[in-house]
């Protein structure tokens, strides 16, 4: 994510995604932290549909 348009696209997708309890988008860090019950692979697919590249990710229990 390099601009507010990028973070806005991710924000719009996450708002509509079932299983996402909360999220924090940091344009400065180019990072999105998501809390919820959605499986990681499903979340990754949702974000990928915005055209944004996912460099890394992890699931924390």
C-alpha positions in Angstrom: 0.0 0.0 0.0 1.5 3.2 -1.1 -1.4 5.7 -1.0 -4.7 6.4 0.7 -6.5 4.9 -2.3 -4.7 1.6 -1.6 -5.5 1.6 2.0 -9.1 2.6 1.2 -9.5 -0.4 -1.1 -8.4 -2.7 1.7 -10.6 -0.9 4.2 -13.7 -1.4 2.0 -13.0 -5.1 1.6 -12.4 -5.7 5.3 -15.6 -3.8 6.3 -17.7 -6.2 4.3 -15.8 -9.4 5.3 -17.6 -11.8 7.6 -15.3 -13.1 10.4 -13.3 -9.8 10.7 -13.9 -8.4 14.2 -11.5 -5.5 13.9 -8.5 -4.3 11.9 -5.9 -1.6 11.8 -4.4 -0.3 8.6 -1.1 1.5 8.8 -0.1 3.2 5.5 3.1 4.3 7.1 4.2 0.7 7.9 2.4 -0.7 4.9 0.7 -3.1 7.2 -2.7 -4.4 8.1 -3.5 -6.1 11.4 -6.7 -8.1 11.4 -8.5 -9.7 14.4 -11.3 -12.2 13.8 -12.3 -15.7 13.1 -11.7 -15.7 9.3 -9.1 -18.3 8.1 -5.8 -16.7 7.0 -6.1 -18.1 3.4 -9.6 -16.6 3.1 -8.4 -13.3 4.4 -5.4 -13.3 2.0 -7.7 -14.1 -0.9 -10.0 -11.2 0.0 -7.2 -8.7 0.2 -5.6 -10.0 -3.0 -8.8 -9.2 -4.9 -8.0 -5.5 -4.3 -4.9 -6.0 -6.4 -2.6 -5.4 -3.4 0.4 -7.7 -3.0 0.7 -9.6 0.3 4.4 -10.0 1.1 4.0 -11.9 4.4 1.5 -12.9 7.0 1.0 -14.9 10.1 -1.7 -16.3 12.3 -1.5 -15.7 16.0 -3.7 -17.7 18.3 
